[in-house]
Amino acid sequence: MSPRLDETRTPDATSATFPHEIFLIAGTDGTDGTAHRADPADPARPTGPAAPVAPADLSDLSDLPEIPPYDEVEPLDARALSKTLFARLEALEEGTHEYAYVRNTLVELNLALVKFAASRFRSRSEPMEDIIQVGTIGLIKAIDRFELSREVEFPTFAMPTIVGEIKRFFRDTSWSVRVPRRLQELRLDLAKAGDELAQELDRAPTVGELAEKLGISRDEVVEGMAASNAYTASSLDAQPEEDDTEGALADRIGYEDHGLEGIEYIESLKPLIASLPPRDRKILSLRFVAGLTQSEIGEELNISQMHVSRLLSRTLGKLRKGLTLEE
């Protein structure tokens, strides 16, 4: 550890060496869980979202080593200094200014862990600032739960909590369409199993092979694949790639053809019409194919217009009933 961190503090040096720009974090004053820095020109005016209380008398911490600027502390020095601060934190009463100061200093010293964990998710679509902020919440939780008696290095203890908080953030907020947690986890399992099978088989695995690998049904595999499409969304007006000549996505989406519904009805009516008497089929043909009026049909068949109307109504009712029964 550097000599600067080994030096013993004196009571007179407290105000000059302690970074008083650090204020209280959640757990001591009920704020939102983030560290607050003060304006260097006016230490009494915080620049953070809340207005926490500044530390008062910190003479009880005069035995702590000098704390240099956080960006100048080497990883090994930060680890050694964190052990000293954790030991001091266990001896302080929660809710006091001294407790808040030591806790905030631990957060600042170990922010490098958050940045390291956040770098693993750099390829995600979320801003890196948001990922670091979420990871910092995990760091605060790890600091509150850490105990020196476990004889575990703090980075080893804190990293799973930080990464878990970031993963929870992606699981709960980053999906374009909210899907059940079961499908979110299934999507990850399918991706992992797909990579393993692709290496073993030297080709893309089939649905059956994925189902056998994970011990689930084919329907569940298909459901998980469909759920993966909900993770990201593209705008219909998004411009294509430079080498894409097909235009925007909205230009390539088909439209609803209402004529297809008519074809379905025609195919369903064919067997019903074929079962009608010849005269009824003739009336339907003259009315709906040739487009004749009821009077013209009556003249064609030598019957009255009223008789044509009754026959046509009876035939249409029979066909309508037949379609309803099929549905």
C-alpha positions in Angstrom: 0.0 0.0 0.0 1.3 3.5 -0.8 2.9 5.4 2.1 0.2 8.1 1.7 -2.4 5.6 2.8 -0.4 4.4 5.8 -0.1 7.8 7.4 -2.1 8.3 10.6 -4.5 11.2 10.7 -4.4 13.9 13.2 -7.5 15.7 14.6 -6.3 19.0 13.2 -6.2 17.7 9.7 -9.7 16.4 9.5 -11.3 19.2 7.7 -8.4 19.5 5.2 -8.0 15.9 4.2 -11.5 14.3 4.4 -13.4 14.7 1.2 -16.3 16.7 2.7 -17.9 16.9 -0.8 -19.4 13.5 -0.1 -22.8 13.5 1.5 -25.3 10.9 2.9 -26.5 7.9 0.9 -29.8 6.0 1.2 -30.0 4.2 4.5 -28.9 7.1 6.6 -31.1 10.0 5.4 -33.7 8.3 3.2 -32.4 9.6 -0.1 -32.5 7.8 -3.4 -29.4 5.6 -3.0 -26.9 7.8 -4.9 -23.9 9.6 -3.6 -24.2 13.4 -3.6 -21.3 15.8 -4.3 -21.2 19.5 -3.3 -20.4 22.4 -5.5 -16.6 23.1 -4.9 -17.3 26.8 -4.9 -20.0 26.4 -2.2 -19.7 23.2 -0.2 -23.0 23.8 1.5 -24.9 23.6 -1.8 -25.2 20.1 -3.1 -25.4 19.5 -6.9 -27.3 16.2 -6.5 -31.0 15.6 -6.8 -31.7 16.0 -3.1 -30.4 18.2 -0.3 -28.8 15.9 2.3 -27.2 17.1 5.5 -23.5 17.7 5.4 -21.2 15.9 7.8 -20.7 17.7 11.0 -18.0 16.7 13.5 -15.9 13.8 12.1 -13.2 13.8 14.8 -14.0 10.2 15.6 -12.5 9.3 12.2 -9.2 11.1 12.7 -7.4 7.7 13.0 -8.2 6.8 9.4 -5.4 7.1 6.8 -5.4 9.9 4.3 -7.7 9.4 1.4 -6.3 10.8 -1.9 -8.5 11.7 -4.9 -10.4 8.5 -5.9 -9.1 8.5 -9.5 -5.5 8.4 -8.2 -6.0 5.3 -5.9 -4.6 2.1 -7.4 -6.7 -1.1 -7.2 -4.5 -2.7 -4.5 -4.6 0.5 -2.4 -8.4 0.7 -2.8 -8.7 -2.9 -1.7 -6.5 -2.3 1.4 -8.2 1.0 2.3 -11.6 -0.7 1.9 -10.7 -3.2 4.5 -9.8 -0.4 6.9 -13.0 1.4 6.2 -15.2 -1.7 6.6 -13.6 -2.4 9.9 -14.3 1.2 11.0 -17.9 1.0 9.6 -18.7 -2.0 11.8 -17.8 0.0 14.9 -19.9 3.0 13.9 -23.6 3.5 14.6 -25.8 3.5 11.6 -27.5 6.8 10.9 -24.6 9.0 12.2 -22.6 11.4 10.0 -19.5 9.3 10.5 -21.2 6.1 9.3 -22.5 7.9 6.3 -19.1 9.4 5.5 -17.3 6.0 5.7 -20.1 4.3 3.6 -20.0 6.9 0.9 -16.2 6.7 0.8 -16.5 3.0 0.2 -18.9 3.6 -2.7 -16.5 6.1 -4.3 -13.4 3.8 -3.8 -15.1 0.8 -5.4 -16.9 2.5 -8.4 -14.2 0.9 -10.6 -15.9 -2.5 -9.9 -19.2 -1.1 -11.3 -17.5 0.3 -14.4 -15.8 -3.1 -15.0 -19.1 -5.0 -14.6 -20.9 -2.5 -16.9 -18.3 -2.9 -19.6 -19.5 -6.5 -20.1 -22.8 -5.1 -21.3 -21.4 -2.5 -23.6 -23.0 -4.2 -26.6 -26.5 -3.7 -25.3 -28.7 -0.9 -26.6 -29.0 0.8 -23.2 -26.9 3.9 -22.5 -23.7 3.1 -20.5 -24.6 5.8 -18.0 -27.8 4.0 -17.1 -26.0 0.7 -16.7 -23.4 2.2 -14.4 -26.1 3.9 -12.3 -27.9 0.6 -11.9 -24.6 -1.2 -11.1 -23.9 1.4 -8.4 -27.1 0.4 -6.7 -25.8 -3.1 -6.6 -22.5 -1.9 -5.1 -24.4 -0.1 -2.4 -26.3 -3.2 -1.5 -23.1 -5.2 -1.4 -21.5 -2.7 0.9 -24.5 -2.9 3.3 -24.3 -6.7 3.3 -20.5 -7.2 3.5 -18.9 -8.6 6.7 -15.2 -8.8 7.3 -15.7 -11.9 9.3 -16.4 -13.9 6.2 -12.8 -13.5 5.2 -13.7 -12.9 1.6 -12.3 -10.1 -0.6 -14.9 -7.4 -1.1 -14.6 -7.4 -5.0 -15.3 -11.2 -5.0 -18.3 -10.6 -2.8 -19.6 -7.5 -4.6 -19.3 -8.5 -8.2 -22.2 -11.0 -8.3 -24.5 -8.5 -6.6 -23.5 -5.7 -9.1 -23.9 -8.0 -12.2 -27.2 -9.4 -10.8 -28.6 -5.8 -10.4 -27.6 -5.0 -14.0 -29.1 -8.2 -15.3 -32.3 -7.5 -13.4 -32.4 -4.1 -15.0 -32.3 -5.6 -18.5 -34.8 -8.3 -17.6 -37.4 -5.8 -16.2 -37.0 -2.7 -18.3 -35.1 -3.3 -21.6 -37.6 -5.5 -23.4 -39.6 -3.7 -26.1 -42.6 -6.0 -25.4 -43.0 -7.2 -21.9 -43.0 -11.0 -21.8 -43.2 -13.4 -18.8 -40.0 -14.0 -16.9 -40.2 -17.7 -17.8 -39.9 -16.8 -21.5 -37.1 -14.4 -20.8 -35.1 -17.1 -19.1 -36.0 -19.6 -21.8 -34.7 -17.2 -24.4 -31.3 -17.2 -22.6 -31.3 -21.0 -22.3 -32.1 -21.4 -26.0 -29.3 -19.1 -27.0 -26.7 -20.9 -24.8 -27.9 -24.4 -26.0 -28.0 -23.2 -29.6 -24.3 -22.1 -29.4 -23.2 -25.4 -27.8 -25.1 -27.5 -30.4 -23.8 -25.4 -33.3 -20.2 -26.2 -32.2 -21.0 -29.9 -31.8 -22.9 -30.4 -35.0 -21.2 -27.8 -37.1 -24.6 -26.5 -38.2 -27.6 -24.7 -36.8 -29.6 -27.0 -34.5 -33.2 -28.0 -35.2 -36.1 -27.4 -32.9 -36.1 -31.1 -31.9 -32.4 -31.0 -31.0 -32.9 -27.9 -28.9 -35.9 -29.5 -27.2 -33.9 -32.7 -26.4 -30.9 -30.6 -25.2 -33.0 -28.6 -22.7 -35.4 -31.4 -21.8 -38.5 -29.5 -22.9 -41.2 -29.9 -25.6 -41.0 -28.6 -29.2 -43.8 -26.2 -28.5 -41.9 -24.6 -25.7 -38.9 -24.2 -27.9 -41.0 -22.5 -30.6 -42.6 -20.3 -27.9 -39.2 -19.2 -26.6 -38.0 -18.4 -30.1 -41.0 -16.3 -30.7 -40.5 -14.5 -27.4 -37.0 -13.5 -28.4 -38.4 -11.3 -31.1 -39.9 -9.1 -28.4 -36.6 -8.0 -27.0 -35.9 -5.3 -29.6 -38.2 -3.4 -32.0 -37.6 -1.5 -35.2 -39.4 1.5 -36.5 -41.5 1.0 -39.6 -39.9 4.2 -41.0 -36.4 3.1 -40.3 -34.1 3.5 -43.3 -32.5 0.4 -44.7 -28.8 -0.3 -44.9 -26.8 1.4 -47.6 -26.6 -1.8 -49.6 -30.3 -2.6 -49.1 -32.5 -1.6 -52.1 -35.8 -2.7 -50.7 -36.7 0.6 -49.0 -38.2 1.1 -45.5 -39.9 -1.6 -43.6 -43.3 0.0 -44.0 -42.9 -0.2 -47.8 -42.4 -4.0 -47.6 -45.3 -4.8 -45.3 -48.3 -6.4 -47.1 -51.9 -5.1 -46.9 -55.0 -7.0 -45.9 -56.8 -8.4 -49.0 -60.5 -8.6 -48.3 -61.0 -10.6 -51.5 -59.4 -13.6 -49.7 -62.3 -13.8 -47.3 -64.7 -14.0 -50.3 -62.7 -16.9 -51.7 -63.1 -18.8 -48.5 -66.9 -18.3 -48.6 -67.1 -19.4 -52.2 -65.2 -22.6 -51.5 -67.5 -23.3 -48.6 -70.6 -22.6 -50.7 -69.7 -24.9 -53.6 -70.9 -28.2 -52.0 -74.0 -26.5 -50.7 -74.9 -25.1 -54.1 -74.3 -28.4 -55.8 -76.9 -30.0 -53.5 -79.6 -27.6 -54.6 -82.4 -28.5 -57.1 -81.6 -27.5 -60.8 -84.2 -24.7 -60.8 -82.8 -23.1 -57.6 -79.2 -23.2 -59.0 -80.5 -21.6 -62.2 -82.1 -18.8 -60.3 -78.9 -18.2 -58.3 -76.9 -18.1 -61.5 -79.2 -15.7 -63.3 -79.4 -13.4 -60.2 -75.8 -13.3 -59.0 -73.8 -14.2 -62.1 -75.8 -12.8 -65.0 -77.1 -9.9 -62.8 -80.8 -10.2 -63.9 -83.6 -8.7 -61.9 -86.3 -10.8 -60.4 -88.8 -9.8 -63.1 -86.3 -10.7 -65.9 -85.7 -14.1 -64.2 -89.5 -14.7 -64.0 -89.8 -14.1 -67.7 -86.8 -16.4 -68.4 -88.4 -19.2 -66.4 -92.1 -18.4 -67.2 -93.0 -17.8 -63.5 -94.1 -14.7 -61.6 -91.7 -12.2 -60.0 -93.3 -13.0 -56.6 -92.6 -16.7 -57.1 -89.0 -15.9 -58.0 -88.6 -13.8 -54.8 -90.0 -16.6 -52.6 -87.7 -19.2 -54.2 -84.7 -16.9 -54.0 -85.3 -16.2 -50.3 -85.8 -19.9 -49.5 -82.5 -20.8 -51.3 -80.5 -18.1 -49.6 -81.8 -19.1 -46.2 -80.8 -22.7 -46.8 -77.3 -21.7 -47.9 -76.9 -19.3 -44.9 -77.9 -22.0 -42.5 -75.5 -24.5 -44.1 -72.6 -22.0 -43.7 -73.5 -21.4 -40.0 -73.6 -25.1 -39.3 -70.1 -25.6 -40.8 -68.6 -22.8 -38.8 
